[in-house]
């Protein structure tokens, strides 16, 4: 009941934001009507659709929110300084945890105190667009074609591109070559090896992953035939068709619950615990994403390896969530053109190559020069990855599924906890609509 009341309050607040937001459909460009879909072939050297005479006057300054991660923030600051030197526009780079940016942005932007750019994963797009918080990215078709098609598609809604993609990501299997000379080919073999390497008395484990995190559990869910929302032939999601309580998801949860019961993974495993034990050399294999590469590589050096997650017991490949992260322009910015230019600068081929070298995150452009053996494991795994849904209803999935995973760790009946989770998701979506 408390969750339902909270959701009702959030819906009311969202409607208030929409009512007070800019009157635009799609969101306005503050007079710079040069979105990626207007077909104008006049381009400036920066690749936008503006002719030289149409370029708005430069603002004195811009503000962006960058993810509060040591390596990522430092890389963004370096790239921003290039933009400052090239344009003379001062840019304030504010560190703010990516996971917290969207909620803060919803409050700050309408009040005129929000940034010109935020950094977000593509699954937050639908909710932000629904509230008229984002302006279309001002870039030509030629520029947009330089990114991977999936990356641009992830930041598009109703034919409008809203984001400049920086990185594409999915999880894969990191392993310590000193403990695991050869990666098992199946999950059953992996579990057997994990059992040999696990000594809980010494905090030593053969295999760890964030089994309480829905994002990290999806390789099992999708591989066994579960799904979040069904899709039609054109890729459109149906929020009424939820597959998180079907036989496939039940099988995935039962397998994960058995890992708790066998003592192969602790019932309270978190990202901090996993990262700490792996960098200390106490874990043979972990599932994580490219965001952890700089940390893991620094700790393990030549002992680190990356490979696809082994085949599941049903003979199918695991299906990690595929995510795209990039820069989104505020619809409340007075300088959407120059904010778009900054977003494009931060995501050029050279910028993405530099960002990869500093953070290990995989570029969203095929022309970015990446020469690193670790990238191959993620690229191989990406062939079986499934994009996270970017519709607003996806926001109603995370909470109930996180709760269900906690109940799963406690040993509750799998079918019952998944039925309850899906019922809650449906109730949340109904309130939202």
C-alpha positions in Angstrom: 0.0 0.0 0.0 2.9 2.4 0.9 4.5 1.7 -2.5 1.2 2.3 -4.3 0.6 5.6 -2.5 4.2 6.6 -3.3 3.7 5.8 -7.0 0.5 7.8 -7.0 2.3 10.8 -5.6 5.1 10.5 -8.2 2.5 10.4 -11.0 0.9 13.6 -9.7 4.3 15.3 -9.5 5.1 14.1 -13.0 1.9 15.6 -14.4 2.7 18.9 -12.6 6.1 19.0 -14.3 4.5 18.2 -17.7 1.9 20.9 -17.2 4.6 23.5 -16.3 7.0 22.4 -19.0 7.7 24.0 -22.3 4.7 23.9 -24.7 6.2 21.8 -27.5 5.4 18.7 -29.5 8.1 17.5 -30.1 10.1 19.6 -27.6 11.2 23.0 -29.0 14.7 23.9 -30.0 14.4 27.5 -28.7 14.3 28.8 -32.2 17.0 26.6 -33.6 14.8 24.3 -35.7 17.5 22.1 -37.0 16.9 18.7 -35.6 18.4 15.6 -37.2 15.2 14.9 -39.2 14.6 18.2 -41.0 16.5 17.3 -44.1 18.4 20.5 -44.5 21.7 19.8 -46.2 23.4 23.0 -45.3 26.0 22.1 -42.6 28.6 23.9 -40.7 32.0 22.4 -40.0 30.7 20.9 -36.8 28.3 18.7 -38.8 25.0 20.3 -37.7 22.3 21.3 -40.1 22.7 25.0 -39.5 24.2 27.2 -42.2 26.9 29.6 -40.9 24.5 32.5 -40.7 22.1 30.5 -38.6 24.5 29.5 -35.8 23.3 31.1 -32.6 25.6 33.4 -30.6 27.9 31.6 -28.3 26.9 31.6 -24.6 29.4 32.6 -22.0 29.1 29.2 -20.2 27.4 25.8 -20.2 27.0 23.3 -17.4 27.0 19.5 -17.6 26.5 16.7 -15.1 29.1 14.0 -15.4 29.0 10.6 -13.7 30.7 10.7 -10.3 33.3 8.1 -11.0 37.0 8.8 -10.7 38.1 7.6 -14.1 35.0 8.7 -16.0 34.9 12.2 -14.5 38.6 12.8 -15.2 38.2 11.7 -18.8 35.2 14.0 -19.3 37.0 17.0 -17.8 39.9 16.5 -20.2 37.6 16.3 -23.2 35.6 19.3 -22.0 38.7 21.4 -21.8 39.3 20.7 -25.5 35.9 22.2 -26.2 36.6 25.2 -24.0 39.8 25.9 -25.9 38.2 25.5 -29.3 35.1 27.5 -28.7 35.9 29.9 -25.8 32.8 28.7 -24.0 33.4 28.0 -20.3 31.9 24.7 -19.2 31.2 23.8 -15.6 31.5 20.0 -15.1 29.5 18.9 -12.0 30.1 15.4 -10.6 26.8 13.7 -9.9 26.1 9.9 -9.7 24.6 8.8 -13.0 21.9 6.8 -11.2 20.7 9.9 -9.3 20.8 12.4 -12.2 17.4 11.8 -13.7 15.4 12.4 -10.5 17.5 15.6 -9.7 17.1 16.8 -13.3 13.3 16.4 -13.1 13.3 18.8 -10.2 16.0 21.2 -11.2 15.4 21.7 -14.9 11.9 23.3 -14.7 13.2 25.7 -12.1 15.9 27.0 -14.4 18.8 25.6 -12.3 19.4 22.4 -14.1 22.4 21.7 -16.4 22.5 22.0 -20.2 23.6 18.3 -20.6 23.1 15.2 -18.4 24.7 11.8 -18.8 22.2 8.9 -18.8 21.6 5.3 -19.9 19.1 4.9 -22.7 16.4 3.2 -20.6 15.7 6.5 -18.8 14.9 8.2 -22.1 11.2 7.4 -22.3 10.4 8.9 -18.9 12.4 12.0 -19.6 10.8 12.5 -23.0 7.3 12.0 -21.6 7.9 14.9 -19.3 9.2 17.2 -22.1 12.5 17.5 -20.3 14.7 16.8 -23.3 15.4 18.7 -26.5 16.2 16.9 -29.8 19.9 16.6 -30.5 20.9 19.1 -33.2 23.0 17.1 -35.5 23.0 16.2 -39.2 22.1 12.8 -40.7 25.7 12.4 -41.8 27.0 12.9 -38.2 24.4 10.5 -36.7 25.4 7.9 -39.3 28.9 7.8 -37.7 27.5 6.1 -34.6 26.4 2.5 -34.5 22.8 2.0 -35.6 21.8 0.4 -32.3 23.2 3.2 -30.3 21.3 5.9 -32.2 18.1 3.7 -32.1 18.5 3.4 -28.3 18.4 7.2 -28.0 15.5 7.7 -30.4 11.7 7.9 -29.8 9.1 8.4 -32.5 11.8 9.1 -35.1 13.5 11.9 -33.0 17.1 11.5 -31.8 17.6 12.8 -28.3 21.0 11.7 -27.3 24.7 11.6 -28.4 25.8 8.1 -27.6 29.1 7.7 -25.9 29.4 4.1 -24.9 27.7 0.8 -25.4 27.9 -1.7 -22.7 27.0 -5.2 -21.6 28.4 -7.5 -19.0 30.8 -10.4 -19.6 33.0 -12.7 -17.6 36.1 -11.4 -15.9 38.5 -14.1 -14.7 41.8 -14.3 -12.8 44.2 -16.3 -14.9 46.1 -17.3 -11.8 43.1 -19.1 -10.5 41.3 -20.0 -13.7 43.7 -20.8 -16.5 40.9 -21.8 -18.9 37.3 -20.5 -18.9 34.7 -23.3 -18.6 32.6 -23.7 -21.7 29.3 -24.3 -19.8 27.7 -22.9 -16.7 27.6 -26.4 -15.2 31.4 -26.7 -15.5 31.7 -23.2 -14.2 29.7 -24.1 -11.0 31.8 -27.2 -10.5 35.1 -25.2 -10.7 33.6 -22.5 -8.5 32.9 -25.2 -5.8 36.5 -26.3 -5.9 37.8 -22.8 -5.5 35.3 -21.6 -2.8 36.4 -21.4 0.8 34.0 -19.1 2.6 36.1 -19.2 5.8 38.8 -17.3 4.0 36.3 -15.2 1.8 37.5 -17.1 -1.2 35.1 -17.8 -4.1 35.2 -19.4 -7.5 32.5 -17.3 -9.0 30.5 -14.2 -8.0 27.9 -11.9 -9.6 25.4 -9.4 -8.2 22.6 -11.9 -7.7 20.4 -9.3 -6.0 20.6 -6.9 -9.0 18.0 -7.4 -11.8 20.4 -6.0 -14.4 23.0 -8.6 -13.5 20.6 -11.5 -13.3 19.1 -10.9 -16.8 21.7 -13.1 -18.6 20.0 -16.1 -16.9 16.5 -14.8 -17.3 16.8 -14.1 -21.0 18.8 -17.2 -21.7 16.1 -19.4 -20.3 13.3 -17.6 -22.2 12.1 -14.9 -19.8 11.6 -11.3 -21.0 10.5 -7.9 -19.7 8.1 -6.7 -22.4 7.2 -8.5 -25.6 8.2 -6.8 -28.9 6.4 -6.8 -32.2 8.1 -7.2 -35.6 9.0 -3.5 -35.7 10.6 -3.7 -32.3 7.8 -1.8 -30.4 7.4 -2.9 -26.8 4.0 -4.1 -25.4 3.9 -3.2 -21.7 0.8 -5.4 -21.3 2.8 -8.5 -22.2 5.3 -9.1 -19.3 7.4 -12.3 -19.3 9.0 -12.0 -15.8 6.9 -14.8 -14.3 7.0 -17.3 -17.1 8.8 -20.7 -17.1 12.0 -19.2 -18.3 12.3 -16.6 -15.5 11.2 -19.2 -12.9 14.0 -21.5 -14.1 16.6 -18.7 -13.9 15.5 -17.8 -10.3 15.6 -21.4 -9.2 19.1 -21.9 -10.5 20.3 -18.7 -8.8 18.6 -19.7 -5.6 20.5 -23.1 -5.7 23.8 -21.2 -5.8 22.9 -19.5 -2.5 21.8 -22.9 -1.1 25.1 -24.5 -2.1 27.1 -21.6 -0.6 28.7 -20.7 -3.9 27.7 -17.1 -3.6 26.8 -15.1 -0.4 23.2 -14.1 0.2 24.3 -10.4 0.6 26.7 -10.0 -2.4 27.0 -6.4 -3.5 29.1 -4.6 -6.1 31.5 -3.3 -3.5 32.0 -6.8 -2.0 32.5 -8.3 -5.4 34.9 -5.7 -6.6 37.0 -5.8 -3.4 37.3 -9.6 -3.3 38.2 -9.8 -7.0 40.8 -7.1 -7.0 42.3 -8.8 -3.9 42.7 -12.0 -5.9 40.2 -13.9 -3.8 37.7 -14.7 -6.6 38.3 -16.7 -9.8 35.5 -15.3 -12.0 33.0 -12.4 -11.8 30.3 -11.0 -14.0 30.6 -7.3 -14.5 30.8 -4.6 -17.2 33.4 -2.5 -18.9 33.0 0.2 -16.3 35.0 -2.1 -14.0 37.9 -2.7 -16.4 40.2 0.2 -15.2 39.9 -1.0 -11.6 40.3 -4.7 -12.4 43.1 -4.2 -14.8 45.0 -1.9 -12.4 44.8 -4.6 -9.7 45.4 -7.8 -11.6 47.5 -6.6 -14.6 48.4 -9.5 -16.9 46.4 -12.0 -14.8 43.1 -10.4 -15.9 41.1 -12.0 -18.7 37.7 -11.2 -20.2 35.4 -13.8 -22.0 31.8 -14.3 -22.8 29.6 -15.9 -20.1 29.5 -19.7 -20.6 26.5 -21.5 -22.2 23.6 -22.2 -19.9 22.4 -25.7 -19.0 19.6 -25.5 -21.6 22.2 -25.1 -24.3 21.3 -21.4 -24.9 23.6 -18.4 -24.6 23.2 -15.9 -21.7 21.5 -12.7 -22.7 22.9 -9.7 -20.8 21.2 -6.4 -21.0 22.7 -4.1 -23.6 22.9 -0.5 -22.6 23.8 2.7 -24.3 25.0 5.7 -22.3 25.3 9.2 -23.7 24.7 12.9 -23.4 21.2 14.4 -23.4 20.3 18.1 -24.0 18.0 19.8 -21.6 14.8 21.2 -23.1 15.1 24.0 -20.5 18.5 25.1 -21.8 18.7 28.5 -23.4 21.5 27.1 -25.6 20.4 23.8 -27.1 22.5 24.3 -30.2 25.8 24.8 -28.3 24.8 22.1 -25.8 24.4 19.8 -28.8 27.8 20.8 -30.1 29.4 19.9 -26.7 27.6 16.6 -26.7 28.9 15.9 -30.2 32.4 16.9 -29.3 32.3 14.5 -26.3 31.4 11.7 -28.6 33.6 12.1 -31.6 35.7 9.1 -32.7 38.8 10.5 -31.0 36.9 11.4 -27.9 35.4 7.9 -27.6 38.8 6.3 -28.2 40.3 8.5 -25.4 37.4 7.7 -23.1 37.8 4.0 -23.7 41.6 4.2 -23.0 40.8 5.9 -19.7 37.7 4.0 -18.5 37.5 0.8 -20.5 34.0 1.5 -21.7 33.2 0.3 -25.2 32.7 3.1 -27.8 29.4 3.7 -29.5 31.0 4.4 -32.9 32.8 1.9 -35.1 35.4 4.4 -36.2 36.8 4.9 -32.7 40.3 3.4 -32.6 40.2 0.7 -29.9 43.3 -1.5 -29.6 42.8 -3.5 -26.4 42.5 -7.3 -26.0 39.9 -6.9 -23.2 37.4 -5.3 -25.6 37.1 -8.6 -27.6 35.3 -10.4 -24.8 32.7 -7.7 -24.4 32.2 -7.5 -28.2 31.7 -11.2 -28.4 29.2 -11.1 -25.6 27.3 -8.2 -27.2 26.2 -10.6 -29.9 23.8 -12.2 -27.5 22.9 -9.1 -25.5 19.4 -7.7 -25.4 18.8 -3.9 -25.3 17.0 -2.7 -22.2 13.5 -1.4 -23.0 13.5 2.4 -23.3 9.8 3.0 -22.8 8.6 4.8 -19.6 7.0 1.6 -18.2 10.5 0.2 -17.7 10.9 2.4 -14.7 8.2 0.4 -12.9 10.1 -2.9 -13.4 13.3 -2.3 -11.4 11.9 -2.0 -7.9 9.6 -5.1 -7.8 12.3 -7.2 -9.5 15.0 -6.1 -7.0 12.6 -7.0 -4.2 11.9 -10.4 -5.8 15.6 -11.2 -5.9 16.0 -10.4 -2.2 13.1 -12.9 -1.5 14.8 -15.3 -3.8 18.0 -15.1 -1.8 16.0 -15.8 1.3 14.8 -19.0 -0.1 11.1 -18.1 -0.7 9.0 -19.9 -3.3 10.1 -18.7 -6.7 6.8 -18.8 -8.5 5.0 -16.9 -5.8 7.6 -14.2 -5.5 7.6 -13.7 -9.3 3.8 -13.6 -9.5 3.8 -10.9 -6.8 6.5 -9.0 -8.6 4.6 -9.0 -11.9 1.4 -8.0 -10.2 3.2 -5.0 -8.6 4.7 -4.1 -12.0 1.2 -4.1 -13.6 -0.3 -2.1 -10.8 2.5 0.5 -11.1 2.1 0.8 -14.8 -1.7 1.2 -14.4 -1.1 4.0 -12.0 1.4 5.6 -14.3 -1.0 5.5 -17.3 
